[in-house]
Amino acid sequence: MFLLVFFLCVTSTVLYGIARLQHHVLSMHCRSWRIPCVYSLRRFVSRADQDVQIARDWLKTLNAKTVPRHICEVSFSRSSGPGGQNVNKSVQLHLMINSMLIGSRVNSKATLRVPLDALLPMIPRLIHQPLRESRYLADRSQSLVIQADEERKQTNNVESCYDKLLHLLQDSAKAAIPGETSREQRERVHKLQRASNEGRIKAKKQHSDKKNSRRGSKHDD
C-alpha cells in the first residue's frame, strides 16, 4: 500500500514537471514568433512612410529640365494633315501640291517612346503602378508612347510630347502620393489629444479623491 502511494506521488510530480516544461517551451515559441511579426510590421510601415517621403521630394524637383530625355526615343511621321491639324483647307491643299511637286511629304508628327525598363529605375517606386496603368502604355513594347502633331514644326511637336510626359509624371505622382496633413489639421488633432489627456487625468484624480474620502470616513468611524 505504501509503495502504491509512493508511486502515485512520484508519477504525479513527473507529469506536473513535464506539463510545466511544455508550457514554458510553448510560451517561448509563441513569444519568438510574435516578435519578428511585430518587427516586420513596424519595418513595413516605416518603409512605406519612407517611400512616400521620397516620392514627395522627387515631385518637388520634377520640371521640364529634369525630365529624363536621354532615355526617350523620338521619331517622325506624316501628320493627319500636311503641316498639322490646325492648318486650314486651302493651306493644306497648297502644301500638298508643293510636296507632290518636290516628291516629298511633310513629316511633322512627333512620336515619343519611353521604355519602362529605363524609366522606372529613375523614379520613386510609389509611382510605378500608375504608369503601368497609364493610357499611354503600349503593352507589347512596355513603353510609354506619346504623340503630338498640333504644330507645323517638328521641334514644336517634340516639345509638346515632352510636356505631355511631364504632366503624366506629375499626375501619376499626385495620384499615388497621399495628401499631407495641413498645419490647421495637425493643430486640431493636437488640441483633441490634449483635451483627451486632460479629461483622463481629471477623471483619474476624481476617482483617487473619492477613494481617499471613503478611507477617511472609515477611520472617523
C-alpha positions in Angstrom: 0.0 0.0 0.0 2.8 2.4 0.9 4.6 1.6 -2.4 1.5 2.3 -4.4 1.0 5.7 -2.7 4.7 6.5 -3.2 4.5 5.5 -6.9 1.4 7.7 -7.4 3.2 10.7 -5.8 6.3 10.3 -8.0 4.2 9.9 -11.1 2.1 13.0 -10.4 5.3 15.0 -9.7 6.8 13.9 -13.0 3.7 14.6 -15.0 3.4 18.1 -13.4 7.1 18.8 -14.3 6.5 17.7 -17.9 3.4 19.9 -18.2 5.3 22.9 -16.9 8.2 22.3 -19.3 5.8 22.0 -22.3 4.1 25.2 -21.2 7.4 27.0 -21.0 8.5 25.8 -24.4 5.2 26.7 -26.0 5.3 30.2 -24.5 8.8 30.7 -25.7 7.9 29.6 -29.2 4.9 32.0 -29.3 7.0 34.8 -28.0 9.7 34.2 -30.6 7.0 34.1 -33.3 5.3 37.3 -32.3 8.5 39.4 -32.0 9.5 39.0 -35.7 5.9 39.7 -36.8 5.8 43.0 -34.8 9.2 43.9 -36.1 8.3 43.2 -39.7 5.1 45.2 -39.4 7.0 48.2 -38.0 9.6 47.8 -40.7 6.9 47.7 -43.4 5.2 50.8 -42.0 8.5 52.6 -41.8 9.4 51.7 -45.3 6.0 52.8 -46.6 6.5 56.2 -45.0 9.9 56.4 -46.4 8.6 55.7 -49.9 6.0 58.5 -49.6 8.6 61.0 -48.5 11.0 60.0 -51.4 8.1 60.5 -53.8 7.2 63.9 -52.4 10.8 65.1 -52.6 11.1 63.8 -56.2 7.9 65.6 -57.2 9.2 68.9 -55.9 12.3 68.7 -58.2 10.4 67.5 -61.2 10.2 70.0 -64.0 10.8 70.4 -67.8 14.6 70.4 -67.2 14.6 67.2 -65.1 12.5 65.1 -67.4 14.9 62.2 -68.5 15.1 63.0 -72.2 18.2 60.9 -72.7 16.2 57.6 -72.4 13.5 58.8 -74.8 13.3 57.8 -78.5 11.8 60.4 -80.9 10.5 59.6 -84.4 8.6 61.5 -87.0 5.8 60.6 -89.4 3.3 62.2 -91.7 0.7 64.0 -89.7 -3.1 63.7 -90.3 -2.9 66.8 -92.5 0.2 68.3 -94.1 1.6 70.9 -91.7 -0.6 69.8 -88.8 -4.3 69.7 -87.8 -4.6 73.4 -87.2 -3.9 74.3 -90.8 -6.9 75.4 -92.9 -8.0 73.5 -96.0 -6.6 76.0 -98.6 -3.2 75.9 -96.9 -3.3 72.1 -96.7 -4.1 71.9 -100.4 -1.2 74.3 -101.3 1.2 72.3 -99.2 0.1 69.0 -100.6 0.7 70.3 -104.2 4.1 71.6 -103.2 5.0 68.3 -101.6 3.9 66.3 -104.6 6.0 68.6 -106.9 9.2 68.1 -104.8 8.5 64.4 -104.3 8.5 64.5 -100.6 6.0 64.7 -97.7 5.9 66.7 -94.5 6.8 64.5 -91.5 5.8 66.9 -88.7 4.1 64.4 -86.4 6.3 63.5 -83.4 6.2 60.2 -81.5 8.0 59.9 -78.2 8.7 56.4 -76.8 9.8 55.9 -73.3 10.8 52.3 -72.3 9.5 51.5 -68.8 12.6 49.4 -68.0 14.7 52.5 -68.5 12.2 54.9 -66.8 11.2 53.1 -63.7 14.6 52.8 -62.1 14.8 56.6 -62.3 11.6 57.4 -60.5 10.2 56.6 -57.0 8.7 53.1 -56.5 5.4 54.6 -55.4 4.8 55.9 -59.0 5.5 52.7 -60.9 2.0 51.2 -60.8 0.1 54.4 -62.0 2.5 54.5 -65.0 1.9 50.8 -65.8 -1.9 51.6 -65.8 -1.5 54.7 -68.0 -3.4 55.1 -71.2 -0.1 55.9 -72.9 1.4 52.5 -72.2 1.9 50.1 -75.2 1.6 46.6 -73.7 3.5 45.0 -76.5 6.7 47.1 -76.2 6.1 48.1 -72.5 6.8 51.7 -73.4 5.0 54.9 -73.0 4.0 56.2 -76.4 3.2 59.9 -76.7 2.3 61.7 -79.9 1.8 65.3 -81.0 1.0 66.8 -84.4 -0.6 70.1 -83.4 2.2 72.2 -84.8 3.8 72.6 -88.3 7.3 72.3 -87.0 8.8 69.1 -85.8 10.7 70.7 -82.9 7.4 72.2 -81.5 5.7 68.8 -81.6 8.7 67.2 -79.9 8.4 69.8 -77.1 4.7 69.1 -76.9 5.5 65.4 -76.4 7.9 66.2 -73.6 5.3 68.5 -72.0 2.7 65.6 -72.1 5.3 63.3 -70.5 6.0 65.9 -67.7 2.2 66.2 -67.0 1.9 62.4 -67.0 4.6 62.0 -64.4 3.2 64.8 -62.3 -0.4 63.5 -62.4 0.8 59.9 -61.6 2.8 61.1 -58.6 -0.1 63.2 -57.3 -2.5 60.3 -57.6 -0.1 57.9 -55.8 1.2 60.2 -53.0 -1.2 60.7 -50.1 -2.0 64.3 -49.2 0.0 65.9 -46.5 -1.8 67.0 -43.3 -2.2 70.7 -43.2 -1.0 72.8 -40.2 -4.6 73.5 -39.1 -5.4 69.8 -39.1 -2.3 69.0 -37.1 -3.1 71.7 -34.5 -6.7 70.4 -34.3 -5.5 66.9 -33.7 -3.1 68.1 -31.1 -5.8 70.0 -29.2 -8.1 67.0 -29.3 -5.3 64.8 -27.9 -4.5 67.3 -25.2 -8.2 67.6 -24.2 -8.5 63.8 -24.1 -5.4 63.6 -21.8 -6.6 66.3 -19.5 -10.0 64.6 -19.2 -8.4 61.3 -18.5 -6.1 62.9 -15.8 -9.1 64.7 -14.3 -11.2 61.5 -14.1 -8.3 59.7 -12.5 -7.9 62.4 -9.9 -11.6 62.4 -9.1 -11.5 58.6 -8.7 -8.5 58.9 -6.4 -10.2 61.6 -4.3 -13.3 59.5 -4.0 -11.2 56.6 -2.7 -9.4 58.8 -0.2 -12.6 60.2 1.1 -14.0 56.8 1.7 -10.9 55.7 3.6 -11.2 58.9 5.7 -14.8 58.2 6.6 -13.9 54.7 7.7 -11.2 56.0 10.0 -13.6 58.5 11.5 -16.0 55.7 12.4 
